[in-house]
């Protein structure tokens, strides 16, 4: 299977920046950077394996999938030649997916 493109919605970029900022505020920026690196590595793997995530249980839509990288959920929209990451949230938070326009 050929690689698919991986893109980020503004909401996912904001989530990643908030994650970095939170760990910096907690005086453990190195932990934040390590977690960001692990999250990005998981997202990069989607280029080769776009279906490796499960369907998001709250929505039960086959195109809306997620990777679980404790304590985070990486939510993405799966299209034939594209993966668009829409959220990167702590798993205990209720999931909010941005409007279709953000995809």
DSSP file (Angstrom, degrees, kcal/mol; ACC not computed):
  #  RESIDUE AA STRUCTURE BP1 BP2  ACC     N-H-->O    O-->H-N    N-H-->O    O-->H-N    TCO  KAPPA ALPHA  PHI   PSI    X-CA   Y-CA   Z-CA
    1    1 A X              0   0    0      0, 0.0     3,-0.1     0, 0.0     2,-0.0   0.000 360.0 360.0 360.0 130.4    0.0    0.0    0.0
    2    2 A X        -     0   0    0      1,-0.1     0, 0.0     0, 0.0     0, 0.0  -0.312 360.0 -91.1 -70.2 157.4    1.4    3.4   -0.9
    3    3 A X        -     0   0    0     46,-0.1     2,-0.3     1,-0.1    45,-0.2  -0.285  36.5-141.2 -64.7 151.7    1.9    6.1    1.8
    4    4 A X        -     0   0    0     43,-2.0    78,-0.2    42,-0.2     2,-0.2  -0.807  24.4-102.4-108.6 157.4   -0.8    8.5    2.5
    5    5 A X  E     -a   82   0A   0     76,-1.9    78,-2.6    -2,-0.3     2,-0.5  -0.507  29.9-148.1 -75.5 147.3   -0.3   12.2    3.3
    6    6 A X  E     +a   83   0A   0     76,-0.2     2,-0.3    -2,-0.2    78,-0.2  -0.983  21.8 172.6-120.2 125.8   -0.6   13.3    6.9
    7    7 A X  E     -a   84   0A   0     76,-2.8    78,-3.0    -2,-0.5     2,-0.4  -0.872  23.6-131.4-129.1 161.1   -1.9   16.7    7.7
    8    8 A X  E     -a   85   0A   0     -2,-0.3    78,-0.2    76,-0.2     2,-0.1  -0.951  12.5-138.1-117.0 132.3   -2.8   18.6   10.9
    9    9 A X    >>  -     0   0    0     76,-3.0     4,-2.0    -2,-0.4     3,-0.5  -0.485  33.2-109.3 -74.4 157.3   -6.0   20.5   11.6
   10   10 A X  H 3> S+     0   0    0     92,-0.3     4,-2.5     1,-0.2     5,-0.2   0.863 119.9  59.3 -56.2 -36.6   -5.6   23.8   13.4
   11   11 A X  H 3> S+     0   0    0      1,-0.2     4,-2.0     2,-0.2    77,-0.2   0.886 105.4  47.6 -62.1 -39.2   -7.2   22.2   16.4
   12   12 A X  H <> S+     0   0    0     -3,-0.5     4,-2.3    73,-0.4    -1,-0.2   0.897 111.0  50.6 -69.7 -40.2   -4.6   19.5   16.6
   13   13 A X  H  X S+     0   0    0     -4,-2.0     4,-2.2     1,-0.2    -2,-0.2   0.909 110.9  49.3 -62.6 -41.0   -1.8   22.0   16.3
   14   14 A X  H  X S+     0   0    0     -4,-2.5     4,-2.5     2,-0.2    -2,-0.2   0.890 109.2  53.0 -64.5 -38.9   -3.3   24.0   19.1
   15   15 A X  H  X S+     0   0    0     -4,-2.0     4,-2.3     2,-0.2    -2,-0.2   0.926 109.8  47.8 -60.9 -44.9   -3.6   20.8   21.2
   16   16 A X  H  X S+     0   0    0     -4,-2.3     4,-2.3     1,-0.2    -2,-0.2   0.899 112.4  48.4 -65.0 -40.7    0.1   20.1   20.8
   17   17 A X  H  X S+     0   0    0     -4,-2.2     4,-2.5     2,-0.2    -1,-0.2   0.897 111.2  50.5 -66.8 -39.0    1.1   23.6   21.6
   18   18 A X  H  X S+     0   0    0     -4,-2.5     4,-2.6     2,-0.2    -2,-0.2   0.881 109.1  52.3 -64.8 -37.9   -1.1   23.5   24.8
   19   19 A X  H  X S+     0   0    0     -4,-2.3     4,-2.1     2,-0.2     5,-0.2   0.941 110.6  46.9 -62.2 -47.9    0.5   20.2   25.8
   20   20 A X  H  X S+     0   0    0     -4,-2.3     4,-1.9     1,-0.2    -2,-0.2   0.927 113.8  48.4 -59.6 -45.8    4.0   21.7   25.4
   21   21 A X  H  X S+     0   0    0     -4,-2.5     4,-2.6     1,-0.2    -2,-0.2   0.894 108.5  53.8 -64.4 -41.1    3.0   24.8   27.4
   22   22 A X  H  X S+     0   0    0     -4,-2.6     4,-1.5     1,-0.2    -1,-0.2   0.934 110.1  46.0 -61.7 -47.1    1.3   22.8   30.2
   23   23 A X  H  <>S+     0   0    0     -4,-2.1     5,-2.6     1,-0.2    -1,-0.2   0.863 111.9  52.2 -65.5 -34.6    4.4   20.7   30.8
   24   24 A X  H ><5S+     0   0    0     -4,-1.9     3,-1.6    -5,-0.2     5,-0.3   0.913 108.0  51.7 -65.2 -41.8    6.6   23.8   30.7
   25   25 A X  H 3<5S+     0   0    0     -4,-2.6    -1,-0.2     1,-0.3    -2,-0.2   0.809 105.8  55.4 -63.4 -29.5    4.3   25.5   33.3
   26   26 A X  T 3<5S-     0   0    0     -4,-1.5    -1,-0.3    -5,-0.2    -2,-0.2   0.384 118.5-115.1 -83.7   3.8    4.7   22.4   35.5
   27   27 A X  T < 5S+     0   0    0     -3,-1.6    -3,-0.2    -5,-0.1    -2,-0.1   0.767  92.7 101.7  66.1  28.7    8.5   22.9   35.3
   28   28 A X    >>< +     0   0    0     -5,-2.6     4,-1.6    -6,-0.1     3,-0.8  -0.400  30.9 151.0-133.2  58.2    9.0   19.6   33.4
   29   29 A X  H 3> S+     0   0    0     -5,-0.3     4,-2.5     1,-0.3     5,-0.2   0.811  71.3  62.3 -62.1 -28.1    9.5   20.8   29.8
   30   30 A X  H 3> S+     0   0    0      2,-0.2     4,-2.1     1,-0.2    -1,-0.3   0.868 102.2  50.4 -65.4 -34.9   11.7   17.7   29.1
   31   31 A X  H <> S+     0   0    0     -3,-0.8     4,-2.6     2,-0.2    -1,-0.2   0.922 110.7  49.9 -66.1 -43.5    8.7   15.4   29.9
   32   32 A X  H  X S+     0   0    0     -4,-1.6     4,-2.6     1,-0.2    -2,-0.2   0.908 110.9  48.5 -60.8 -43.0    6.5   17.5   27.5
   33   33 A X  H  X S+     0   0    0     -4,-2.5     4,-2.2     2,-0.2    -1,-0.2   0.884 111.1  50.6 -66.3 -38.0    9.1   17.3   24.7
   34   34 A X  H  X S+     0   0    0     -4,-2.1     4,-2.1     2,-0.2    -2,-0.2   0.933 112.5  46.4 -64.3 -45.4    9.5   13.5   25.2
   35   35 A X  H  X S+     0   0    0     -4,-2.6     4,-2.6     1,-0.2    -2,-0.2   0.913 111.1  51.9 -64.3 -42.2    5.7   13.0   25.0
   36   36 A X  H  X S+     0   0    0     -4,-2.6     4,-2.9     1,-0.2     5,-0.2   0.914 108.8  51.5 -59.5 -42.2    5.4   15.3   22.0
   37   37 A X  H  X S+     0   0    0     -4,-2.2     4,-2.2     1,-0.2    -1,-0.2   0.905 111.1  47.3 -61.1 -41.8    8.2   13.2   20.3
   38   38 A X  H  X S+     0   0    0     -4,-2.1     4,-2.0     2,-0.2    -2,-0.2   0.894 112.8  49.0 -67.0 -40.0    6.3   10.0   21.0
   39   39 A X  H  X S+     0   0    0     -4,-2.6     4,-2.3     2,-0.2    -2,-0.2   0.939 111.8  48.4 -64.1 -47.0    3.0   11.5   19.8
   40   40 A X  H  X S+     0   0    0     -4,-2.9     4,-2.8     1,-0.2    -2,-0.2   0.888 109.4  53.2 -62.5 -39.1    4.6   12.7   16.6
   41   41 A X  H  X S+     0   0    0     -4,-2.2     4,-1.5    -5,-0.2    -1,-0.2   0.904 109.4  49.0 -62.3 -40.5    6.3    9.3   16.0
   42   42 A X  H  X S+     0   0    0     -4,-2.0     4,-0.6     1,-0.2    -2,-0.2   0.911 112.3  48.1 -63.7 -41.9    2.8    7.6   16.3
   43   43 A X  H >< S+     0   0    0     -4,-2.3     3,-1.3     1,-0.2     4,-0.4   0.902 107.3  55.3 -66.8 -40.8    1.3   10.1   13.9
   44   44 A X  H >< S+     0   0    0     -4,-2.8     3,-1.4     1,-0.3     4,-0.4   0.845  99.4  62.0 -61.1 -33.1    4.2    9.6   11.4
   45   45 A X  H >X S+     0   0    0     -4,-1.5     4,-2.0     1,-0.3     3,-0.9   0.749  88.4  72.3 -64.4 -22.7    3.4    5.9   11.4
   46   46 A X  T << S+     0   0    0     -3,-1.3    -1,-0.3    -4,-0.6    -2,-0.2   0.777  82.7  69.3 -64.5 -25.4    0.0    6.6   10.0
   47   47 A X  T <4 S+     0   0    0     -3,-1.4   -43,-2.0    -4,-0.4     3,-0.3   0.881 113.6  28.3 -59.8 -37.1    1.5    7.5    6.7
   48   48 A X  T <4 S+     0   0    0     -3,-0.9    -2,-0.2    -4,-0.4    -1,-0.2   0.728 136.3  29.3 -93.1 -26.1    2.4    3.8    6.2
   49   49 A X    ><  +     0   0    0     -4,-2.0     3,-1.8     1,-0.1     4,-0.2  -0.556  64.4 164.2-135.1  68.2   -0.5    2.3    8.3
   50   50 A X  T 3  S+     0   0    0      1,-0.3     3,-0.3    -3,-0.3    -1,-0.1   0.671  76.7  52.2 -66.6 -16.4   -3.5    4.7    8.2
   51   51 A X  T 3  S+     0   0    0      1,-0.2    -1,-0.3    -5,-0.1    -5,-0.1   0.263  76.1 102.2-101.0  12.6   -5.9    2.1    9.5
   52   52 A X    <   +     0   0    0     -3,-1.8    -1,-0.2    -6,-0.1    -2,-0.1   0.739  66.8  79.7 -71.8 -20.0   -4.0    1.2   12.5
   53   53 A X  S    S-     0   0    0     -3,-0.3    14,-0.2    -4,-0.2     2,-0.2  -0.440  83.3-114.7 -82.2 160.7   -6.2    3.2   14.8
   54   54 A X  E     -B   66   0A   0     12,-1.9    12,-2.5    -2,-0.1     2,-0.2  -0.504  36.9 -90.2 -88.5 162.3   -9.6    2.1   16.1
   55   55 A X  E     -B   65   0A   0     10,-0.2     2,-0.5    -2,-0.2    10,-0.3  -0.512  50.8-103.2 -66.6 138.1  -12.9    3.7   15.2
   56   56 A X    >>  -     0   0    0      8,-2.3     4,-2.6     5,-0.4     3,-1.3  -0.532  29.2-146.9 -67.6 117.3  -13.7    6.4   17.8
   57   57 A X  T 34 S+     0   0    0     -2,-0.5    -1,-0.2     1,-0.3    -2,-0.0   0.815  91.9  59.8 -60.2 -33.3  -16.3    4.8   20.0
   58   58 A X  T 34 S+     0   0    0      1,-0.2    -1,-0.3     2,-0.0    -2,-0.1   0.778 120.5  25.2 -65.8 -24.9  -18.2    8.0   20.7
   59   59 A X  T <4 S-     0   0    0     -3,-1.3    -2,-0.2     5,-0.1    -1,-0.2   0.695  81.2-154.1-114.0 -26.1  -19.0    8.6   17.1
   60   60 A X     <  +     0   0    0     -4,-2.6     2,-0.5     1,-0.2    -3,-0.1   0.862  42.9 143.3  49.3  43.4  -18.9    5.1   15.4
   61   61 A X    >   -     0   0    0     -5,-0.4     3,-1.5     3,-0.3    -5,-0.4  -0.960  51.3-140.3-110.2 127.1  -17.9    6.6   12.0
   62   62 A X  T 3  S+     0   0    0     -2,-0.5    -1,-0.1     1,-0.3    -2,-0.1   0.756 101.1  53.6 -61.9 -23.7  -15.5    4.5   10.0
   63   63 A X  T 3  S+     0   0    0      1,-0.1    15,-3.8    14,-0.1     2,-0.7   0.635  95.2  75.5 -85.3 -13.7  -13.6    7.5    8.8
   64   64 A X  E <   + C   0  77A   0     -3,-1.5    -8,-2.3    13,-0.2    -3,-0.3  -0.878  66.6 162.7-104.5 110.3  -13.0    8.9   12.3
   65   65 A X  E     -BC  55  76A   0     11,-3.0    11,-3.1    -2,-0.7     2,-0.3  -0.717  20.1-155.2-125.2 168.8  -10.3    6.9   14.0
   66   66 A X  E     -BC  54  75A   0    -12,-2.5   -12,-1.9     9,-0.2     2,-0.4  -1.000  11.8-145.9-148.8 149.2   -7.9    7.2   17.0
   67   67 A X  E     - C   0  74A   0      7,-2.3     7,-2.9    -2,-0.3     2,-0.7  -0.922  21.4-140.2-106.0 138.8   -4.6    6.1   18.3
   68   68 A X  E     + C   0  73A   0     -2,-0.4     2,-0.4     5,-0.2     5,-0.2  -0.902  28.2 166.6-101.4 117.9   -4.3    5.6   22.0
   69   69 A X  E >   - C   0  72A   0      3,-2.9     3,-2.9    -2,-0.7    22,-0.1  -0.771  53.3 -90.9-128.0  83.0   -1.0    6.8   23.3
   70   70 A X  T 3  S+     0   0    0     -2,-0.4    20,-0.1     1,-0.4     3,-0.1  -0.026 111.8  13.8 -48.0 133.7   -1.5    6.9   27.1
   71   71 A X  T 3  S+     0   0    0     18,-0.1    20,-3.2     0, 0.0    -1,-0.4  -0.849 125.5  66.3 -95.1  30.0   -2.5    9.3   28.5
   72   72 A X  E <   -CD  69  90A   0     -3,-2.9    -3,-2.9    18,-0.3     2,-0.5  -0.788  57.6-148.9-116.4 153.7   -3.4   10.8   25.1
   73   73 A X  E     -CD  68  89A   0     16,-3.5    16,-2.2    -2,-0.3     2,-0.7  -0.979  10.4-158.4-113.4 128.3   -5.9   10.2   22.3
   74   74 A X  E     -CD  67  88A   0     -7,-2.9    -7,-2.3    -2,-0.5     2,-0.4  -0.919  15.0-164.9-108.2 105.8   -4.8   11.1   18.8
   75   75 A X  E     +CD  66  87A   0     12,-2.4    11,-2.7    -2,-0.7    12,-1.6  -0.778  12.8 172.1 -99.2 132.1   -8.0   11.5   16.7
   76   76 A X  E     -CD  65  85A   0    -11,-3.1   -11,-3.0    -2,-0.4     2,-0.6  -0.969  33.0-125.7-141.0 155.1   -7.8   11.6   13.0
   77   77 A X  E     -CD  64  84A   0      7,-2.9     7,-2.3    -2,-0.3     2,-0.6  -0.883  26.9-146.6 -99.8 124.8  -10.0   11.6    9.9
   78   78 A X  E     + D   0  83A   0    -15,-3.8     2,-0.3    -2,-0.6     5,-0.2  -0.833  23.7 169.5 -97.8 120.6   -9.1    8.8    7.5
   79   79 A X  E >   - D   0  82A   0      3,-3.0     3,-0.7    -2,-0.6   -29,-0.0  -0.790  50.4 -94.0-120.4 167.5   -9.6    9.6    3.8
   80   80 A X  T 3  S+     0   0    0     -2,-0.3     3,-0.0     1,-0.2    -1,-0.0   0.864 120.5   9.7 -53.5 -41.8   -8.4    7.5    0.8
   81   81 A X  T 3  S+     0   0    0    -77,-0.1   -76,-1.9     1,-0.1     2,-0.3   0.182 125.2  60.3-123.3  17.0   -5.1    9.3    0.3
   82   82 A X  E <   -aD   5  79A   0     -3,-0.7    -3,-3.0   -78,-0.2     2,-0.5  -1.000  51.1-161.3-149.7 142.0   -5.0   11.5    3.4
   83   83 A X  E     -aD   6  78A   0    -78,-2.6   -76,-2.8    -2,-0.3     2,-0.6  -0.998  16.3-166.9-118.2 124.5   -4.9   11.3    7.2
   84   84 A X  E     -aD   7  77A   0     -7,-2.3    -7,-2.9    -2,-0.5     2,-0.4  -0.946  13.6-143.9-116.0 113.7   -5.9   14.6    8.9
   85   85 A X  E     +aD   8  76A   0    -78,-3.0   -76,-3.0    -2,-0.6   -73,-0.4  -0.626  24.3 172.8 -75.3 124.2   -5.1   14.7   12.6
   86   86 A X  E     +     0   0A   0    -11,-2.7     2,-0.3    -2,-0.4    12,-0.2   0.714  57.3  13.1-109.4 -26.2   -8.0   16.7   14.3
   87   87 A X  E     - D   0  75A   0    -12,-1.6   -12,-2.4   -75,-0.1     2,-0.4  -0.997  42.0-169.1-150.1 148.9   -7.3   16.4   18.1
   88   88 A X  E     + D   0  74A   0     -2,-0.3     2,-0.3   -77,-0.2   -14,-0.2  -0.859  36.9 158.8-135.0 100.5   -4.6   15.3   20.5
   89   89 A X  E     - D   0  73A   0    -16,-2.2   -16,-3.5    -2,-0.4     2,-0.2  -0.851  48.6 -95.9-126.6 155.6   -6.3   15.1   23.9
   90   90 A X  E >   - D   0  72A   0     -2,-0.3     3,-1.7   -18,-0.3   -18,-0.3  -0.487  42.3-121.7 -64.1 140.3   -5.8   13.6   27.3
   91   91 A X  T 3  S+     0   0    0    -20,-3.2    -1,-0.1     1,-0.3   -19,-0.1   0.732 106.4  60.4 -63.7 -24.6   -7.9   10.4   27.4
   92   92 A X  T 3  S+     0   0    0    -21,-0.3    -1,-0.3     2,-0.1     2,-0.2   0.643  87.7  92.7 -80.4 -10.8  -10.0   11.4   30.4
   93   93 A X  S <  S-     0   0    0     -3,-1.7     2,-0.2     1,-0.1    -4,-0.1  -0.503  87.6-104.9 -79.8 149.5  -11.4   14.5   28.6
   94   94 A X        -     0   0    0     -2,-0.2     2,-0.3     1,-0.1    -1,-0.1  -0.547  42.6-113.1 -70.4 137.8  -14.6   14.4   26.7
   95   95 A X        -     0   0    0     -2,-0.2     2,-0.4    -4,-0.1    -1,-0.1  -0.569  33.5-177.7 -80.0 131.6  -13.9   14.4   23.0
   96   96 A X        -     0   0    0     -2,-0.3     2,-0.5    -3,-0.0    -3,-0.0  -0.990   9.9-159.3-126.2 121.0  -14.9   17.4   20.9
   97   97 A X        -     0   0    0     -2,-0.4     3,-0.1     1,-0.1   -10,-0.1  -0.854  23.2-117.6-101.1 133.6  -14.3   17.2   17.2
   98   98 A X        -     0   0    0     -2,-0.5     5,-0.1   -12,-0.2    -1,-0.1  -0.140  44.8 -75.2 -64.9 165.1  -14.2   20.5   15.3
   99   99 A X    >   -     0   0    0      1,-0.1     3,-2.1     3,-0.1     4,-0.5  -0.089  48.7-100.1 -55.6 159.3  -16.7   21.3   12.6
  100  100 A X  G >  S+     0   0    0      1,-0.3     3,-1.4     2,-0.2    -1,-0.1   0.809 120.9  66.4 -52.0 -34.3  -16.4   19.7    9.2
  101  101 A X  G 3  S+     0   0    0      1,-0.3    -1,-0.3     2,-0.2    -2,-0.1   0.778  94.6  58.1 -62.1 -25.5  -14.7   22.9    7.9
  102  102 A X  G <         0   0    0     -3,-2.1   -92,-0.3     1,-0.2    -1,-0.3   0.667 360.0 360.0 -79.4 -15.5  -11.7   22.2   10.2
  103  103 A X    <         0   0    0     -3,-1.4    -1,-0.2    -4,-0.5    -2,-0.2   0.494 360.0 360.0 -74.5 360.0  -11.1   18.9    8.6
